[in-house]
Amino acid sequence: MEQLPKYMQICFLALYNFMNEMAYDAIKEQGVLIVSYLRKAWAELCRSYLKEAEWYFNGYTPTLEEYLENAWISVGNPVMLVIVYFCVTNPIKIEALEYLDDYHDIIRLSSTILRLEDDLGTSLDEMKRGDVPKAIQCYMNQTGASEEDARKHIRYLISEIWKKMNKSRVAESPFSHTFIGTAVNVERMSRCMYQHGDGHPSQSSESKDRILALLIQPIPLV
């Protein structure tokens, strides 16, 4: 931590304390030590960020397959779902921890759809802000396709991954219906969030108004 600037020391310590608090609650209440799973999820997210930084500073555009192998982690959904699992599951099942550690298809597919929906809605804006090429640009660079054709291909991939996700959600697994429902709802949220561009409130006033309307302001009863 001493090598980090002050604001990052504060952020790191807050995150570190929160993860340890989760692990403390799990071992106290359920007798299960989960800290290694939390640590691994965060470490892999950081490694994925470093990979993207390496690509960016080397001016390297990966193939679509190479990009997605890293991007489904860098989108942040796997670490979120690992945390969610421990928050909504009681009792924690040992066999489920193996699926969690290997990133079961429920996690991988949900994360890939989130990444692709995000890229469809935000890739141009993010690249203007200095981000790495996204799925659309990787496919265009790899195949010589136009942006329109690349977008069609990404939508096709999303459709195919949804089919796999629907099979996974009804297949036998040690995960609870609550956890599976959360993973599926991430995909639904991503479609709602990014279908008209970047839906994060930190962006334009139009985006802020849309998020308020979709998620915060109540729908009036007729």
C-alpha positions in Angstrom: 0.0 0.0 0.0 2.9 2.4 0.7 3.6 2.6 -3.1 0.1 3.8 -3.8 -1.2 7.4 -3.8 -3.2 8.4 -0.8 -6.6 8.1 -2.5 -5.9 4.6 -3.7 -4.6 3.6 -0.2 -8.0 4.6 1.2 -9.9 2.7 -1.5 -7.8 -0.4 -1.2 -8.1 -0.5 2.6 -11.9 0.0 2.4 -12.2 -2.9 0.0 -9.7 -5.1 1.9 -11.6 -4.5 5.2 -15.0 -5.2 3.5 -13.8 -8.5 2.0 -12.3 -9.6 5.3 -15.6 -8.7 7.1 -17.5 -10.9 4.6 -15.0 -13.7 5.3 -15.4 -13.2 9.0 -19.1 -13.4 8.9 -19.0 -16.6 6.7 -16.7 -18.5 9.0 -18.4 -17.3 12.2 -22.0 -18.0 11.0 -21.4 -21.0 8.6 -18.0 -22.4 9.5 -16.7 -21.9 5.9 -13.5 -20.1 5.0 -14.1 -18.1 1.9 -11.3 -15.5 1.9 -9.3 -17.4 -0.8 -12.2 -17.3 -3.2 -12.6 -13.5 -2.7 -8.9 -12.9 -3.1 -8.7 -15.0 -6.3 -11.6 -13.2 -7.9 -10.1 -9.7 -7.2 -6.7 -10.8 -8.3 -8.0 -12.1 -11.6 -9.9 -8.9 -12.2 -6.7 -6.9 -11.6 -4.7 -9.2 -14.0 -7.4 -8.6 -16.7 -7.0 -4.8 -16.3 -3.2 -5.1 -16.6 -3.6 -7.2 -19.8 -5.8 -4.5 -21.3 -3.3 -1.8 -20.2 -0.5 -3.8 -21.9 -2.5 -4.0 -25.1 -3.3 -0.3 -25.0 0.3 0.9 -24.4 1.7 -1.5 -27.0 -1.0 -0.4 -29.6 -2.1 -4.0 -29.9 -5.5 -5.0 -31.2 -6.3 -8.6 -30.2 -8.5 -11.0 -32.1 -12.1 -11.1 -31.0 -11.6 -14.5 -29.3 -8.5 -13.2 -27.5 -10.3 -10.1 -26.4 -13.3 -12.0 -25.1 -11.1 -14.4 -23.1 -9.9 -11.5 -21.1 -12.9 -9.1 -21.3 -15.5 -11.4 -19.7 -13.4 -11.0 -16.5 -12.5 -7.3 -17.0 -16.2 -6.3 -17.2 -16.2 -7.0 -13.4 -19.2 -9.4 -13.4 -17.3 -12.5 -12.1 -16.0 -10.8 -9.0 -19.5 -9.3 -8.4 -21.2 -12.7 -8.7 -18.7 -14.3 -6.4 -19.5 -11.7 -3.8 -23.2 -12.1 -4.5 -23.0 -15.9 -4.0 -21.7 -15.5 -0.5 -24.3 -12.8 0.3 -27.4 -14.7 -0.8 -26.4 -18.3 0.0 -27.0 -20.0 3.3 -25.8 -22.6 3.8 -22.7 -22.3 1.6 -22.2 -25.6 -0.2 -18.6 -27.0 -0.5 -19.4 -28.5 -4.0 -20.7 -25.1 -5.1 -17.3 -23.5 -4.2 -15.6 -25.7 -6.8 -18.0 -24.4 -9.4 -17.4 -20.9 -8.2 -13.7 -21.3 -8.3 -13.7 -22.5 -11.9 -16.2 -19.9 -13.0 -19.2 -22.1 -13.9 -20.9 -21.4 -17.2 -23.6 -19.4 -15.3 -20.9 -16.9 -14.4 -18.9 -17.0 -17.7 -21.9 -16.7 -20.0 -23.6 -14.0 -17.9 -20.3 -12.0 -17.9 -19.8 -12.4 -21.7 -23.3 -11.1 -22.5 -22.7 -8.2 -20.2 -19.4 -7.4 -21.9 -20.9 -7.6 -25.5 -24.0 -5.5 -24.6 -21.7 -3.0 -23.0 -19.4 -2.9 -26.1 -22.4 -2.4 -28.5 -23.5 0.6 -26.5 -20.3 2.2 -25.3 -17.3 1.2 -27.4 -16.9 4.4 -29.4 -17.3 6.7 -26.3 -14.9 4.6 -24.3 -12.2 4.6 -27.0 -12.5 8.4 -27.2 -11.7 8.4 -23.5 -8.6 6.4 -24.1 -9.8 2.8 -23.6 -8.7 -0.3 -25.5 -10.4 -1.5 -28.7 -13.7 -3.3 -27.9 -15.4 -6.4 -29.4 -16.6 -4.5 -32.5 -13.2 -3.0 -33.3 -11.4 -6.3 -32.7 -13.8 -8.1 -35.1 -13.4 -5.3 -37.7 -9.6 -5.5 -37.4 -9.5 -9.3 -37.6 -11.9 -9.8 -40.5 -12.0 -6.5 -42.4 -15.7 -6.2 -41.8 -17.6 -2.9 -41.7 -18.8 -1.6 -38.4 -22.4 -2.4 -39.3 -21.5 -6.0 -40.1 -19.4 -6.2 -36.9 -22.3 -5.1 -34.9 -24.5 -7.7 -36.5 -22.0 -10.4 -35.6 -21.9 -9.2 -32.0 -25.7 -9.3 -31.8 -25.6 -12.9 -33.2 -23.0 -13.9 -30.6 -25.2 -12.5 -27.9 -28.2 -14.5 -29.2 -26.2 -17.7 -29.3 -24.8 -17.2 -25.8 -28.3 -16.5 -24.5 -29.3 -20.0 -25.7 -26.4 -21.5 -23.8 -27.3 -19.5 -20.8 -30.9 -20.7 -20.8 -29.7 -24.3 -20.9 -27.3 -23.7 -18.0 -29.9 -22.0 -15.8 -32.1 -25.1 -15.9 -29.3 -27.7 -15.8 -28.5 -29.3 -12.4 -26.0 -27.3 -10.4 -25.3 -26.6 -6.7 -26.3 -23.0 -7.1 -29.6 -21.7 -5.6 -32.4 -20.3 -7.7 -31.7 -16.9 -6.1 -28.1 -16.9 -7.3 -28.9 -18.1 -10.8 -31.7 -15.5 -11.0 -29.2 -12.8 -10.1 -26.8 -13.9 -12.9 -29.6 -13.9 -15.5 -30.9 -10.5 -14.3 -27.4 -9.1 -14.9 -27.9 -9.9 -18.6 -31.3 -8.4 -18.7 -30.0 -5.3 -17.0 -27.2 -5.0 -19.5 -29.7 -5.0 -22.4 -31.8 -2.3 -20.6 -28.7 -0.3 -19.6 -26.8 -0.1 -22.9 -29.3 -0.4 -25.7 -29.3 3.4 -26.2 -25.6 4.0 -25.5 -23.8 4.4 -22.2 -26.3 4.2 -19.4 -24.1 5.1 -16.5 -25.2 8.2 -14.6 -21.6 9.6 -14.8 -22.0 10.3 -18.4 -24.3 12.7 -20.2 -27.4 14.4 -18.7 -29.5 12.3 -21.2 -28.0 9.2 -19.7 -28.7 10.4 -16.2 -32.3 11.1 -17.0 -32.8 7.7 -18.6 -31.3 5.9 -15.5 -33.5 7.9 -13.2 -36.5 7.0 -15.3 -35.6 3.3 -15.6 -34.3 2.5 -12.1 -35.2 5.2 -9.6 -38.4 7.1 -10.4 -41.5 5.1 -9.7 -43.9 4.1 -12.5 -47.2 5.9 -11.9 -50.2 3.7 -11.3 -53.0 4.0 -13.9 
